[in-house]
Amino acid sequence: MFGGVAFMIHNRMTCGVVGSSLMVRVEPAEEPALLRERGVRPMDFTGRPMHGFLFVDPPAVKSAVMLRNWIDRAITFVESRRGKPDRVTKKRIHARKQPPHPAKRRRGYGQS
């Protein structure tokens, strides 16, 4: 998806590595406070920040303890979301249940 390695828990991206930065999933409400920490920046590889995801640069994960704290934060958030479908999943499920609308069916050659 983003040119890096990602780790999933319960089919949800939890953390990963993009270039030399750690990518972590966090509680969106905690983002403003976390962004004030040294070496933390919004995940914006698409040109727009993705809420709930942060890049953590190498200075912020210098030790194993610092790295573990970030990974634990991501795991805790993903575990708290267990059983709650993502918005995309809801849309996909809803789309599958809907039969095609008769007016939207493509007509074959020679049909009127």
Secondary structure by P-SEA (a helix, b strand, c coil): cccbbbbbccccccccccccbbbbbccccaaaaaaaccccccccccccccccbbbbcccccccaaaaaaaaaaaaaaaaaacccccaaaaaaaaaaaccccccccccccccc
